Amino acid sequence: MVPDISQTTQFRASLPESCDVVVIGAGPAGLVAANHLAALKVGTIVLVDRRDPWRVPVACAEGVRRPTLEAVSPLAIAPWIRTAVDHLRVATETSSFVWTRRGDGLIIDRSRMHADLAQAASQAGVLCHFRARATAVGPLTDGGRTVDVEVDGIAKTLRARAVIDASGPGKGVGREAGLSDGTADLETAAFALVEGLGFRSDTISIIYSKRFAPGGYAWIFPSNPGRDNVGVVCGRRSGVTSREGLSLFLEHLNSPKVVGGIQGGAIPCGGARANLAQDMLFKVGDAASLVHPLSRAGIVEAMESGKIAALCVMDALFAESPVHRQRAHRNYAKNWQRRHGSEHRTARRLKPFLSRLPDAFLSRLFAELDQAASTRRLHHQVAFTILKTLPSAILAAIRA
């Protein structure tokens, strides 16, 4: 059950002057890191955030793949599932095709997930304070770092042997050390919960359109019964803001009823290009631009980075020498790159090319893919259809 947000005393733990690890940020990355650190019994762990993590989760469509979420979650995922998603509809304004992969996709309840992970961390001994805003992290001196926090307007300083930064994009923690800061290819997304679309609850839709989502895409994800999460992310320097794009997309959908207004958030989707850890400071999730550059997916990626970082923090804390400690820092980046590096690099390189594909080409491609009977060989079919369609699209572009 999601905690009553009026009863937050259990998440306002007394903050010690010193501890072993401070985790900044109680989103998916920070919550998973804190839970794994507690399971590893590394010592005193402090988790701080400026607000209850279940009250206002980072805006997103809440779509994940079941196998990867199950692999990284420290808790059973069943209570977080809103609905299972079997079908992916990929479309332009004039054509579409559906890719079916049963049992692979989920729409989750981020608020419930955050609440359960926070409760588990607290029960495992993590000192959780969700009214503490981290304002600065000091350099490594005498075997530790200082973390300045503000609690109810009162400044306080903690000292920690290690710091995990899960504070989100662009907060600047570790920038002076040359660490990734979550600003790589920073884009914004806007979304709204709408009623009355009548879309299937087991299908998500991704729509490409230069008119309302240049350089990005629009989406329709099922949410609660009778409601859909409708949003737009536009490419950086596209000339169209995400809110403008969302307004145009809602018009395209015949202006469904918006519930609760328009919301938005920043997406650091350039991929990790800088160091991820140095001098006992470890960057995770959006704070390190660990979002998929093309899909802009980041929930499971954040959780994975929190899990990997926790293991490497433990190794660094118990390192026998500075050399072994530095190896633990390198292993964090190495293990992340081994998991997602190649995929993210390829997506980052393809992104500029794909964003320039004309809608007419995509419409023809999707129309031809719609004729494919088998989803089992869809990867091969996509490649073959692209090769078949590309020459005529190039000629059409030249004539235009």
C-alpha angles and dihedrals in degrees: 000000000000109000118251103259090217089064103064102138092106088059095050098076119175107265115230123222090238136020141159100251134013116197112199113205131027100221122116094291097047095042093050092045092051093048093049092046089053091050089050090052094224094160133260112005125191122195116192134182133160093236143021105283094220095052101068111007118191109281113262142128092257095229120149140158113257098223095052094044091050090049096055104032117101089205136050109276099209096096091056099054115110094175142336117249120212102165135058115196113199114191153158123209091276109029142025146174132207125228113200123203111158121221095003104103133060138184107212136195104243094190092055092045093051092047094050093047091048091049091049092049092050092048089050091058102265111147101233121192115175098181095059118104115200109222104174144001119212128218122270109275129161092356099309149063130232120232116199114208135178118219117185089336093310119117118228133175125215126190119214136178089220136014128205112199112209094150097125134248125337101003091130099229108152095005091124089057093054094251124148109273105190097253098105108127091343111199133177129228130197126199143167137194109241136186131212104037093117094210122158114270092222095056134077122196130212114191126193118204133153087207100063105007110031111180091004138042145252123238142201114197125174113246125167119352109293093010134093132196106233120186149151134215117191125199120257112271090010092132092236122093119221091245091052089048092049091051090053092045092051088052088051088054090053094259103286119201111280115218119204099358134267120317132186148176145184122265119200097203104158095099127241109301102157133056116297099204139024137155094003094310114119123190118209140177120348090353087070099037091249093154119120105262096220107030092034087220113156114152099088092033089057092048091049092051091050091053094046092046093051091056092048093046089056090051091049094048092053096037114138094217142006088263092057090045092054089049089057089053092051092045091059092058091038094052092047092049090048089054101043111353100101094043093048094046091052092048091049091053094046095046099082091046095048092047089059096053108116119243090238091061093048091047092054091044093051092045091055093044088052087067092059110109099194124062090186092077096033096122090058092043092052092051093047093046092049091052090048094047101039100075094053091045091052091049091049090050091050092050091049 
